[in-house]
Amino acid sequence: MPQEISVSYQAIKSKLYRLIDALVVGEKTETEVQESIRRWWELIHPADRPIAQKYLLTVLERSRLALEAVEGGLMEATQNEEIRTPEPSKVLKMVGRVVKQATFSSPTI
């Protein structure tokens, strides 16, 4: 019997944030996060994928804006200090790319 996957905004946000946290603390590598997203995406019923994609991309965009705000605040707070700028929103770009690839390669019912 197939597993039901919730495609609510909150469920998708929780899934994404758990994956980001696992990557940040070193529990998962980027490759493992990508594979986790692929497996999760395949469990979503094809009819539910458009709303799941909408919510996921919304969470990614809001997360990107939040990270930019944090980075901007840090830059303001440390104006005279040299700071190594990380790659902008690498995790968010990676997850977005995986979702887009899965969307284009998924068979429709």
Phi and psi restraints in degrees (range 20) as a CNS / XPLOR table:
assign (resid 1 and name C) (resid 2 and name N)
       (resid 2 and name CA) (resid 2 and name C) 1.0 -66.4 20.0 2
assign (resid 2 and name N) (resid 2 and name CA)
       (resid 2 and name C) (resid 3 and name N) 1.0 146.7 20.0 2
assign (resid 2 and name C) (resid 3 and name N)
       (resid 3 and name CA) (resid 3 and name C) 1.0 -78.2 20.0 2
assign (resid 3 and name N) (resid 3 and name CA)
       (resid 3 and name C) (resid 4 and name N) 1.0 136.8 20.0 2
assign (resid 3 and name C) (resid 4 and name N)
       (resid 4 and name CA) (resid 4 and name C) 1.0 -85.5 20.0 2
assign (resid 4 and name N) (resid 4 and name CA)
       (resid 4 and name C) (resid 5 and name N) 1.0 132.7 20.0 2
assign (resid 4 and name C) (resid 5 and name N)
       (resid 5 and name CA) (resid 5 and name C) 1.0 -113.4 20.0 2
assign (resid 5 and name N) (resid 5 and name CA)
       (resid 5 and name C) (resid 6 and name N) 1.0 126.3 20.0 2
assign (resid 5 and name C) (resid 6 and name N)
       (resid 6 and name CA) (resid 6 and name C) 1.0 -73.7 20.0 2
assign (resid 6 and name N) (resid 6 and name CA)
       (resid 6 and name C) (resid 7 and name N) 1.0 134.9 20.0 2
assign (resid 6 and name C) (resid 7 and name N)
       (resid 7 and name CA) (resid 7 and name C) 1.0 -112.5 20.0 2
assign (resid 7 and name N) (resid 7 and name CA)
       (resid 7 and name C) (resid 8 and name N) 1.0 25.4 20.0 2
assign (resid 7 and name C) (resid 8 and name N)
       (resid 8 and name CA) (resid 8 and name C) 1.0 -70.6 20.0 2
assign (resid 8 and name N) (resid 8 and name CA)
       (resid 8 and name C) (resid 9 and name N) 1.0 156.7 20.0 2
assign (resid 8 and name C) (resid 9 and name N)
       (resid 9 and name CA) (resid 9 and name C) 1.0 -55.5 20.0 2
assign (resid 9 and name N) (resid 9 and name CA)
       (resid 9 and name C) (resid 10 and name N) 1.0 -47.1 20.0 2
assign (resid 9 and name C) (resid 10 and name N)
       (resid 10 and name CA) (resid 10 and name C) 1.0 -63.4 20.0 2
assign (resid 10 and name N) (resid 10 and name CA)
       (resid 10 and name C) (resid 11 and name N) 1.0 -41.5 20.0 2
assign (resid 10 and name C) (resid 11 and name N)
       (resid 11 and name CA) (resid 11 and name C) 1.0 -65.0 20.0 2
assign (resid 11 and name N) (resid 11 and name CA)
       (resid 11 and name C) (resid 12 and name N) 1.0 -41.1 20.0 2
assign (resid 11 and name C) (resid 12 and name N)
       (resid 12 and name CA) (resid 12 and name C) 1.0 -68.9 20.0 2
assign (resid 12 and name N) (resid 12 and name CA)
       (resid 12 and name C) (resid 13 and name N) 1.0 -41.3 20.0 2
assign (resid 12 and name C) (resid 13 and name N)
       (resid 13 and name CA) (resid 13 and name C) 1.0 -61.7 20.0 2
assign (resid 13 and name N) (resid 13 and name CA)
       (resid 13 and name C) (resid 14 and name N) 1.0 -43.2 20.0 2
assign (resid 13 and name C) (resid 14 and name N)
       (resid 14 and name CA) (resid 14 and name C) 1.0 -62.7 20.0 2
assign (resid 14 and name N) (resid 14 and name CA)
       (resid 14 and name C) (resid 15 and name N) 1.0 -43.4 20.0 2
assign (resid 14 and name C) (resid 15 and name N)
       (resid 15 and name CA) (resid 15 and name C) 1.0 -60.3 20.0 2
assign (resid 15 and name N) (resid 15 and name CA)
       (resid 15 and name C) (resid 16 and name N) 1.0 -49.0 20.0 2
assign (resid 15 and name C) (resid 16 and name N)
       (resid 16 and name CA) (resid 16 and name C) 1.0 -63.2 20.0 2
assign (resid 16 and name N) (resid 16 and name CA)
       (resid 16 and name C) (resid 17 and name N) 1.0 -44.9 20.0 2
assign (resid 16 and name C) (resid 17 and name N)
       (resid 17 and name CA) (resid 17 and name C) 1.0 -67.2 20.0 2
assign (resid 17 and name N) (resid 17 and name CA)
       (resid 17 and name C) (resid 18 and name N) 1.0 -34.5 20.0 2
assign (resid 17 and name C) (resid 18 and name N)
       (resid 18 and name CA) (resid 18 and name C) 1.0 -63.6 20.0 2
assign (resid 18 and name N) (resid 18 and name CA)
       (resid 18 and name C) (resid 19 and name N) 1.0 -41.5 20.0 2
assign (resid 18 and name C) (resid 19 and name N)
       (resid 19 and name CA) (resid 19 and name C) 1.0 -66.4 20.0 2
assign (resid 19 and name N) (resid 19 and name CA)
       (resid 19 and name C) (resid 20 and name N) 1.0 -43.0 20.0 2
assign (resid 19 and name C) (resid 20 and name N)
       (resid 20 and name CA) (resid 20 and name C) 1.0 -62.2 20.0 2
assign (resid 20 and name N) (resid 20 and name CA)
       (resid 20 and name C) (resid 21 and name N) 1.0 -44.3 20.0 2
assign (resid 20 and name C) (resid 21 and name N)
       (resid 21 and name CA) (resid 21 and name C) 1.0 -61.9 20.0 2
assign (resid 21 and name N) (resid 21 and name CA)
       (resid 21 and name C) (resid 22 and name N) 1.0 -41.4 20.0 2
assign (resid 21 and name C) (resid 22 and name N)
       (resid 22 and name CA) (resid 22 and name C) 1.0 -62.2 20.0 2
assign (resid 22 and name N) (resid 22 and name CA)
       (resid 22 and name C) (resid 23 and name N) 1.0 -36.5 20.0 2
assign (resid 22 and name C) (resid 23 and name N)
       (resid 23 and name CA) (resid 23 and name C) 1.0 -71.6 20.0 2
assign (resid 23 and name N) (resid 23 and name CA)
       (resid 23 and name C) (resid 24 and name N) 1.0 -42.1 20.0 2
assign (resid 23 and name C) (resid 24 and name N)
       (resid 24 and name CA) (resid 24 and name C) 1.0 -63.0 20.0 2
assign (resid 24 and name N) (resid 24 and name CA)
       (resid 24 and name C) (resid 25 and name N) 1.0 -43.0 20.0 2
assign (resid 24 and name C) (resid 25 and name N)
       (resid 25 and name CA) (resid 25 and name C) 1.0 -85.6 20.0 2
assign (resid 25 and name N) (resid 25 and name CA)
       (resid 25 and name C) (resid 26 and name N) 1.0 -3.9 20.0 2
assign (resid 25 and name C) (resid 26 and name N)
       (resid 26 and name CA) (resid 26 and name C) 1.0 89.2 20.0 2
assign (resid 26 and name N) (resid 26 and name CA)
       (resid 26 and name C) (resid 27 and name N) 1.0 11.2 20.0 2
assign (resid 26 and name C) (resid 27 and name N)
       (resid 27 and name CA) (resid 27 and name C) 1.0 -74.8 20.0 2
assign (resid 27 and name N) (resid 27 and name CA)
       (resid 27 and name C) (resid 28 and name N) 1.0 -26.6 20.0 2
assign (resid 27 and name C) (resid 28 and name N)
       (resid 28 and name CA) (resid 28 and name C) 1.0 -132.4 20.0 2
assign (resid 28 and name N) (resid 28 and name CA)
       (resid 28 and name C) (resid 29 and name N) 1.0 152.0 20.0 2
assign (resid 28 and name C) (resid 29 and name N)
       (resid 29 and name CA) (resid 29 and name C) 1.0 -92.7 20.0 2
assign (resid 29 and name N) (resid 29 and name CA)
       (resid 29 and name C) (resid 30 and name N) 1.0 171.4 20.0 2
assign (resid 29 and name C) (resid 30 and name N)
       (resid 30 and name CA) (resid 30 and name C) 1.0 -59.4 20.0 2
assign (resid 30 and name N) (resid 30 and name CA)
       (resid 30 and name C) (resid 31 and name N) 1.0 -40.7 20.0 2
assign (resid 30 and name C) (resid 31 and name N)
       (resid 31 and name CA) (resid 31 and name C) 1.0 -62.9 20.0 2
assign (resid 31 and name N) (resid 31 and name CA)
       (resid 31 and name C) (resid 32 and name N) 1.0 -41.6 20.0 2
assign (resid 31 and name C) (resid 32 and name N)
       (resid 32 and name CA) (resid 32 and name C) 1.0 -66.0 20.0 2
assign (resid 32 and name N) (resid 32 and name CA)
       (resid 32 and name C) (resid 33 and name N) 1.0 -37.1 20.0 2
assign (resid 32 and name C) (resid 33 and name N)
       (resid 33 and name CA) (resid 33 and name C) 1.0 -65.0 20.0 2
assign (resid 33 and name N) (resid 33 and name CA)
       (resid 33 and name C) (resid 34 and name N) 1.0 -44.4 20.0 2
assign (resid 33 and name C) (resid 34 and name N)
       (resid 34 and name CA) (resid 34 and name C) 1.0 -60.5 20.0 2
assign (resid 34 and name N) (resid 34 and name CA)
       (resid 34 and name C) (resid 35 and name N) 1.0 -44.0 20.0 2
assign (resid 34 and name C) (resid 35 and name N)
       (resid 35 and name CA) (resid 35 and name C) 1.0 -65.7 20.0 2
assign (resid 35 and name N) (resid 35 and name CA)
       (resid 35 and name C) (resid 36 and name N) 1.0 -38.2 20.0 2
assign (resid 35 and name C) (resid 36 and name N)
       (resid 36 and name CA) (resid 36 and name C) 1.0 -62.8 20.0 2
assign (resid 36 and name N) (resid 36 and name CA)
       (resid 36 and name C) (resid 37 and name N) 1.0 -43.2 20.0 2
assign (resid 36 and name C) (resid 37 and name N)
       (resid 37 and name CA) (resid 37 and name C) 1.0 -63.9 20.0 2
assign (resid 37 and name N) (resid 37 and name CA)
       (resid 37 and name C) (resid 38 and name N) 1.0 -42.6 20.0 2
assign (resid 37 and name C) (resid 38 and name N)
       (resid 38 and name CA) (resid 38 and name C) 1.0 -60.0 20.0 2
assign (resid 38 and name N) (resid 38 and name CA)
       (resid 38 and name C) (resid 39 and name N) 1.0 -47.1 20.0 2
assign (resid 38 and name C) (resid 39 and name N)
       (resid 39 and name CA) (resid 39 and name C) 1.0 -62.6 20.0 2
assign (resid 39 and name N) (resid 39 and name CA)
       (resid 39 and name C) (resid 40 and name N) 1.0 -44.1 20.0 2
assign (resid 39 and name C) (resid 40 and name N)
       (resid 40 and name CA) (resid 40 and name C) 1.0 -60.9 20.0 2
assign (resid 40 and name N) (resid 40 and name CA)
       (resid 40 and name C) (resid 41 and name N) 1.0 -44.7 20.0 2
assign (resid 40 and name C) (resid 41 and name N)
       (resid 41 and name CA) (resid 41 and name C) 1.0 -61.9 20.0 2
assign (resid 41 and name N) (resid 41 and name CA)
       (resid 41 and name C) (resid 42 and name N) 1.0 -39.6 20.0 2
assign (resid 41 and name C) (resid 42 and name N)
       (resid 42 and name CA) (resid 42 and name C) 1.0 -66.7 20.0 2
assign (resid 42 and name N) (resid 42 and name CA)
       (resid 42 and name C) (resid 43 and name N) 1.0 -24.2 20.0 2
assign (resid 42 and name C) (resid 43 and name N)
       (resid 43 and name CA) (resid 43 and name C) 1.0 -79.0 20.0 2
assign (resid 43 and name N) (resid 43 and name CA)
       (resid 43 and name C) (resid 44 and name N) 1.0 -16.2 20.0 2
assign (resid 43 and name C) (resid 44 and name N)
       (resid 44 and name CA) (resid 44 and name C) 1.0 -79.7 20.0 2
assign (resid 44 and name N) (resid 44 and name CA)
       (resid 44 and name C) (resid 45 and name N) 1.0 131.4 20.0 2
assign (resid 44 and name C) (resid 45 and name N)
       (resid 45 and name CA) (resid 45 and name C) 1.0 -59.9 20.0 2
assign (resid 45 and name N) (resid 45 and name CA)
       (resid 45 and name C) (resid 46 and name N) 1.0 136.2 20.0 2
assign (resid 45 and name C) (resid 46 and name N)
       (resid 46 and name CA) (resid 46 and name C) 1.0 -52.3 20.0 2
assign (resid 46 and name N) (resid 46 and name CA)
       (resid 46 and name C) (resid 47 and name N) 1.0 -33.6 20.0 2
assign (resid 46 and name C) (resid 47 and name N)
       (resid 47 and name CA) (resid 47 and name C) 1.0 -69.2 20.0 2
assign (resid 47 and name N) (resid 47 and name CA)
       (resid 47 and name C) (resid 48 and name N) 1.0 -24.3 20.0 2
assign (resid 47 and name C) (resid 48 and name N)
       (resid 48 and name CA) (resid 48 and name C) 1.0 -91.5 20.0 2
assign (resid 48 and name N) (resid 48 and name CA)
       (resid 48 and name C) (resid 49 and name N) 1.0 -8.7 20.0 2
assign (resid 48 and name C) (resid 49 and name N)
       (resid 49 and name CA) (resid 49 and name C) 1.0 -63.5 20.0 2
assign (resid 49 and name N) (resid 49 and name CA)
       (resid 49 and name C) (resid 50 and name N) 1.0 -38.2 20.0 2
assign (resid 49 and name C) (resid 50 and name N)
       (resid 50 and name CA) (resid 50 and name C) 1.0 -59.7 20.0 2
assign (resid 50 and name N) (resid 50 and name CA)
       (resid 50 and name C) (resid 51 and name N) 1.0 -42.8 20.0 2
assign (resid 50 and name C) (resid 51 and name N)
       (resid 51 and name CA) (resid 51 and name C) 1.0 -72.2 20.0 2
assign (resid 51 and name N) (resid 51 and name CA)
       (resid 51 and name C) (resid 52 and name N) 1.0 -36.2 20.0 2
assign (resid 51 and name C) (resid 52 and name N)
       (resid 52 and name CA) (resid 52 and name C) 1.0 -62.8 20.0 2
assign (resid 52 and name N) (resid 52 and name CA)
       (resid 52 and name C) (resid 53 and name N) 1.0 -42.3 20.0 2
assign (resid 52 and name C) (resid 53 and name N)
       (resid 53 and name CA) (resid 53 and name C) 1.0 -64.9 20.0 2
assign (resid 53 and name N) (resid 53 and name CA)
       (resid 53 and name C) (resid 54 and name N) 1.0 -43.1 20.0 2
assign (resid 53 and name C) (resid 54 and name N)
       (resid 54 and name CA) (resid 54 and name C) 1.0 -58.1 20.0 2
assign (resid 54 and name N) (resid 54 and name CA)
       (resid 54 and name C) (resid 55 and name N) 1.0 -48.7 20.0 2
assign (resid 54 and name C) (resid 55 and name N)
       (resid 55 and name CA) (resid 55 and name C) 1.0 -65.4 20.0 2
assign (resid 55 and name N) (resid 55 and name CA)
       (resid 55 and name C) (resid 56 and name N) 1.0 -42.1 20.0 2
assign (resid 55 and name C) (resid 56 and name N)
       (resid 56 and name CA) (resid 56 and name C) 1.0 -63.4 20.0 2
assign (resid 56 and name N) (resid 56 and name CA)
       (resid 56 and name C) (resid 57 and name N) 1.0 -45.1 20.0 2
assign (resid 56 and name C) (resid 57 and name N)
       (resid 57 and name CA) (resid 57 and name C) 1.0 -66.8 20.0 2
assign (resid 57 and name N) (resid 57 and name CA)
       (resid 57 and name C) (resid 58 and name N) 1.0 -33.1 20.0 2
assign (resid 57 and name C) (resid 58 and name N)
       (resid 58 and name CA) (resid 58 and name C) 1.0 -64.4 20.0 2
assign (resid 58 and name N) (resid 58 and name CA)
       (resid 58 and name C) (resid 59 and name N) 1.0 -46.6 20.0 2
assign (resid 58 and name C) (resid 59 and name N)
       (resid 59 and name CA) (resid 59 and name C) 1.0 -62.7 20.0 2
assign (resid 59 and name N) (resid 59 and name CA)
       (resid 59 and name C) (resid 60 and name N) 1.0 -42.2 20.0 2
assign (resid 59 and name C) (resid 60 and name N)
       (resid 60 and name CA) (resid 60 and name C) 1.0 -61.0 20.0 2
assign (resid 60 and name N) (resid 60 and name CA)
       (resid 60 and name C) (resid 61 and name N) 1.0 -44.2 20.0 2
assign (resid 60 and name C) (resid 61 and name N)
       (resid 61 and name CA) (resid 61 and name C) 1.0 -65.4 20.0 2
assign (resid 61 and name N) (resid 61 and name CA)
       (resid 61 and name C) (resid 62 and name N) 1.0 -45.3 20.0 2
assign (resid 61 and name C) (resid 62 and name N)
       (resid 62 and name CA) (resid 62 and name C) 1.0 -64.8 20.0 2
assign (resid 62 and name N) (resid 62 and name CA)
       (resid 62 and name C) (resid 63 and name N) 1.0 -37.0 20.0 2
assign (resid 62 and name C) (resid 63 and name N)
       (resid 63 and name CA) (resid 63 and name C) 1.0 -66.4 20.0 2
assign (resid 63 and name N) (resid 63 and name CA)
       (resid 63 and name C) (resid 64 and name N) 1.0 -40.5 20.0 2
assign (resid 63 and name C) (resid 64 and name N)
       (resid 64 and name CA) (resid 64 and name C) 1.0 -61.0 20.0 2
assign (resid 64 and name N) (resid 64 and name CA)
       (resid 64 and name C) (resid 65 and name N) 1.0 -44.5 20.0 2
assign (resid 64 and name C) (resid 65 and name N)
       (resid 65 and name CA) (resid 65 and name C) 1.0 -63.7 20.0 2
assign (resid 65 and name N) (resid 65 and name CA)
       (resid 65 and name C) (resid 66 and name N) 1.0 -38.3 20.0 2
assign (resid 65 and name C) (resid 66 and name N)
       (resid 66 and name CA) (resid 66 and name C) 1.0 -65.1 20.0 2
assign (resid 66 and name N) (resid 66 and name CA)
       (resid 66 and name C) (resid 67 and name N) 1.0 -43.1 20.0 2
assign (resid 66 and name C) (resid 67 and name N)
       (resid 67 and name CA) (resid 67 and name C) 1.0 -64.3 20.0 2
assign (resid 67 and name N) (resid 67 and name CA)
       (resid 67 and name C) (resid 68 and name N) 1.0 -39.1 20.0 2
assign (resid 67 and name C) (resid 68 and name N)
       (resid 68 and name CA) (resid 68 and name C) 1.0 -65.1 20.0 2
assign (resid 68 and name N) (resid 68 and name CA)
       (resid 68 and name C) (resid 69 and name N) 1.0 -37.6 20.0 2
assign (resid 68 and name C) (resid 69 and name N)
       (resid 69 and name CA) (resid 69 and name C) 1.0 -65.0 20.0 2
assign (resid 69 and name N) (resid 69 and name CA)
       (resid 69 and name C) (resid 70 and name N) 1.0 -42.1 20.0 2
assign (resid 69 and name C) (resid 70 and name N)
       (resid 70 and name CA) (resid 70 and name C) 1.0 -63.1 20.0 2
assign (resid 70 and name N) (resid 70 and name CA)
       (resid 70 and name C) (resid 71 and name N) 1.0 -46.1 20.0 2
assign (resid 70 and name C) (resid 71 and name N)
       (resid 71 and name CA) (resid 71 and name C) 1.0 -62.0 20.0 2
assign (resid 71 and name N) (resid 71 and name CA)
       (resid 71 and name C) (resid 72 and name N) 1.0 -41.9 20.0 2
assign (resid 71 and name C) (resid 72 and name N)
       (resid 72 and name CA) (resid 72 and name C) 1.0 -62.7 20.0 2
assign (resid 72 and name N) (resid 72 and name CA)
       (resid 72 and name C) (resid 73 and name N) 1.0 -41.8 20.0 2
assign (resid 72 and name C) (resid 73 and name N)
       (resid 73 and name CA) (resid 73 and name C) 1.0 -63.6 20.0 2
assign (resid 73 and name N) (resid 73 and name CA)
       (resid 73 and name C) (resid 74 and name N) 1.0 -40.1 20.0 2
assign (resid 73 and name C) (resid 74 and name N)
       (resid 74 and name CA) (resid 74 and name C) 1.0 -64.9 20.0 2
assign (resid 74 and name N) (resid 74 and name CA)
       (resid 74 and name C) (resid 75 and name N) 1.0 -42.4 20.0 2
assign (resid 74 and name C) (resid 75 and name N)
       (resid 75 and name CA) (resid 75 and name C) 1.0 -62.1 20.0 2
assign (resid 75 and name N) (resid 75 and name CA)
       (resid 75 and name C) (resid 76 and name N) 1.0 -41.8 20.0 2
assign (resid 75 and name C) (resid 76 and name N)
       (resid 76 and name CA) (resid 76 and name C) 1.0 -64.7 20.0 2
assign (resid 76 and name N) (resid 76 and name CA)
       (resid 76 and name C) (resid 77 and name N) 1.0 -41.4 20.0 2
assign (resid 76 and name C) (resid 77 and name N)
       (resid 77 and name CA) (resid 77 and name C) 1.0 -70.2 20.0 2
assign (resid 77 and name N) (resid 77 and name CA)
       (resid 77 and name C) (resid 78 and name N) 1.0 -24.8 20.0 2
assign (resid 77 and name C) (resid 78 and name N)
       (resid 78 and name CA) (resid 78 and name C) 1.0 -120.7 20.0 2
assign (resid 78 and name N) (resid 78 and name CA)
       (resid 78 and name C) (resid 79 and name N) 1.0 42.3 20.0 2
assign (resid 78 and name C) (resid 79 and name N)
       (resid 79 and name CA) (resid 79 and name C) 1.0 -50.5 20.0 2
assign (resid 79 and name N) (resid 79 and name CA)
       (resid 79 and name C) (resid 80 and name N) 1.0 -41.0 20.0 2
assign (resid 79 and name C) (resid 80 and name N)
       (resid 80 and name CA) (resid 80 and name C) 1.0 -96.0 20.0 2
assign (resid 80 and name N) (resid 80 and name CA)
       (resid 80 and name C) (resid 81 and name N) 1.0 -1.2 20.0 2
assign (resid 80 and name C) (resid 81 and name N)
       (resid 81 and name CA) (resid 81 and name C) 1.0 -100.7 20.0 2
assign (resid 81 and name N) (resid 81 and name CA)
       (resid 81 and name C) (resid 82 and name N) 1.0 147.4 20.0 2
assign (resid 81 and name C) (resid 82 and name N)
       (resid 82 and name CA) (resid 82 and name C) 1.0 -82.0 20.0 2
assign (resid 82 and name N) (resid 82 and name CA)
       (resid 82 and name C) (resid 83 and name N) 1.0 128.4 20.0 2
assign (resid 82 and name C) (resid 83 and name N)
       (resid 83 and name CA) (resid 83 and name C) 1.0 -125.7 20.0 2
assign (resid 83 and name N) (resid 83 and name CA)
       (resid 83 and name C) (resid 84 and name N) 1.0 134.8 20.0 2
assign (resid 83 and name C) (resid 84 and name N)
       (resid 84 and name CA) (resid 84 and name C) 1.0 -78.3 20.0 2
assign (resid 84 and name N) (resid 84 and name CA)
       (resid 84 and name C) (resid 85 and name N) 1.0 118.6 20.0 2
assign (resid 84 and name C) (resid 85 and name N)
       (resid 85 and name CA) (resid 85 and name C) 1.0 -83.0 20.0 2
assign (resid 85 and name N) (resid 85 and name CA)
       (resid 85 and name C) (resid 86 and name N) 1.0 121.4 20.0 2
assign (resid 85 and name C) (resid 86 and name N)
       (resid 86 and name CA) (resid 86 and name C) 1.0 -73.3 20.0 2
assign (resid 86 and name N) (resid 86 and name CA)
       (resid 86 and name C) (resid 87 and name N) 1.0 166.4 20.0 2
assign (resid 86 and name C) (resid 87 and name N)
       (resid 87 and name CA) (resid 87 and name C) 1.0 -62.8 20.0 2
assign (resid 87 and name N) (resid 87 and name CA)
       (resid 87 and name C) (resid 88 and name N) 1.0 129.8 20.0 2
assign (resid 87 and name C) (resid 88 and name N)
       (resid 88 and name CA) (resid 88 and name C) 1.0 -66.0 20.0 2
assign (resid 88 and name N) (resid 88 and name CA)
       (resid 88 and name C) (resid 89 and name N) 1.0 121.1 20.0 2
assign (resid 88 and name C) (resid 89 and name N)
       (resid 89 and name CA) (resid 89 and name C) 1.0 48.0 20.0 2
assign (resid 89 and name N) (resid 89 and name CA)
       (resid 89 and name C) (resid 90 and name N) 1.0 44.1 20.0 2
assign (resid 89 and name C) (resid 90 and name N)
       (resid 90 and name CA) (resid 90 and name C) 1.0 -58.3 20.0 2
assign (resid 90 and name N) (resid 90 and name CA)
       (resid 90 and name C) (resid 91 and name N) 1.0 -44.6 20.0 2
assign (resid 90 and name C) (resid 91 and name N)
       (resid 91 and name CA) (resid 91 and name C) 1.0 -65.1 20.0 2
assign (resid 91 and name N) (resid 91 and name CA)
       (resid 91 and name C) (resid 92 and name N) 1.0 -43.2 20.0 2
assign (resid 91 and name C) (resid 92 and name N)
       (resid 92 and name CA) (resid 92 and name C) 1.0 -65.4 20.0 2
assign (resid 92 and name N) (resid 92 and name CA)
       (resid 92 and name C) (resid 93 and name N) 1.0 -39.7 20.0 2
assign (resid 92 and name C) (resid 93 and name N)
       (resid 93 and name CA) (resid 93 and name C) 1.0 -63.7 20.0 2
assign (resid 93 and name N) (resid 93 and name CA)
       (resid 93 and name C) (resid 94 and name N) 1.0 -41.4 20.0 2
assign (resid 93 and name C) (resid 94 and name N)
       (resid 94 and name CA) (resid 94 and name C) 1.0 -62.7 20.0 2
assign (resid 94 and name N) (resid 94 and name CA)
       (resid 94 and name C) (resid 95 and name N) 1.0 -47.2 20.0 2
assign (resid 94 and name C) (resid 95 and name N)
       (resid 95 and name CA) (resid 95 and name C) 1.0 -65.9 20.0 2
assign (resid 95 and name N) (resid 95 and name CA)
       (resid 95 and name C) (resid 96 and name N) 1.0 -41.0 20.0 2
assign (resid 95 and name C) (resid 96 and name N)
       (resid 96 and name CA) (resid 96 and name C) 1.0 -60.6 20.0 2
assign (resid 96 and name N) (resid 96 and name CA)
       (resid 96 and name C) (resid 97 and name N) 1.0 -40.9 20.0 2
assign (resid 96 and name C) (resid 97 and name N)
       (resid 97 and name CA) (resid 97 and name C) 1.0 -64.1 20.0 2
assign (resid 97 and name N) (resid 97 and name CA)
       (resid 97 and name C) (resid 98 and name N) 1.0 -41.8 20.0 2
assign (resid 97 and name C) (resid 98 and name N)
       (resid 98 and name CA) (resid 98 and name C) 1.0 -63.5 20.0 2
assign (resid 98 and name N) (resid 98 and name CA)
       (resid 98 and name C) (resid 99 and name N) 1.0 -42.4 20.0 2
assign (resid 98 and name C) (resid 99 and name N)
       (resid 99 and name CA) (resid 99 and name C) 1.0 -63.9 20.0 2
assign (resid 99 and name N) (resid 99 and name CA)
       (resid 99 and name C) (resid 100 and name N) 1.0 -43.8 20.0 2
assign (resid 99 and name C) (resid 100 and name N)
       (resid 100 and name CA) (resid 100 and name C) 1.0 -62.6 20.0 2
assign (resid 100 and name N) (resid 100 and name CA)
       (resid 100 and name C) (resid 101 and name N) 1.0 -41.6 20.0 2
assign (resid 100 and name C) (resid 101 and name N)
       (resid 101 and name CA) (resid 101 and name C) 1.0 -63.7 20.0 2
assign (resid 101 and name N) (resid 101 and name CA)
       (resid 101 and name C) (resid 102 and name N) 1.0 -42.6 20.0 2
assign (resid 101 and name C) (resid 102 and name N)
       (resid 102 and name CA) (resid 102 and name C) 1.0 -65.7 20.0 2
assign (resid 102 and name N) (resid 102 and name CA)
       (resid 102 and name C) (resid 103 and name N) 1.0 -36.3 20.0 2
assign (resid 102 and name C) (resid 103 and name N)
       (resid 103 and name CA) (resid 103 and name C) 1.0 -64.2 20.0 2
assign (resid 103 and name N) (resid 103 and name CA)
       (resid 103 and name C) (resid 104 and name N) 1.0 -44.0 20.0 2
assign (resid 103 and name C) (resid 104 and name N)
       (resid 104 and name CA) (resid 104 and name C) 1.0 -74.1 20.0 2
assign (resid 104 and name N) (resid 104 and name CA)
       (resid 104 and name C) (resid 105 and name N) 1.0 -27.7 20.0 2
assign (resid 104 and name C) (resid 105 and name N)
       (resid 105 and name CA) (resid 105 and name C) 1.0 -96.6 20.0 2
assign (resid 105 and name N) (resid 105 and name CA)
       (resid 105 and name C) (resid 106 and name N) 1.0 -5.5 20.0 2
assign (resid 105 and name C) (resid 106 and name N)
       (resid 106 and name CA) (resid 106 and name C) 1.0 -79.8 20.0 2
assign (resid 106 and name N) (resid 106 and name CA)
       (resid 106 and name C) (resid 107 and name N) 1.0 133.6 20.0 2
assign (resid 106 and name C) (resid 107 and name N)
       (resid 107 and name CA) (resid 107 and name C) 1.0 -72.7 20.0 2
assign (resid 107 and name N) (resid 107 and name CA)
       (resid 107 and name C) (resid 108 and name N) 1.0 143.7 20.0 2
assign (resid 107 and name C) (resid 108 and name N)
       (resid 108 and name CA) (resid 108 and name C) 1.0 -97.4 20.0 2
assign (resid 108 and name N) (resid 108 and name CA)
       (resid 108 and name C) (resid 109 and name N) 1.0 152.2 20.0 2
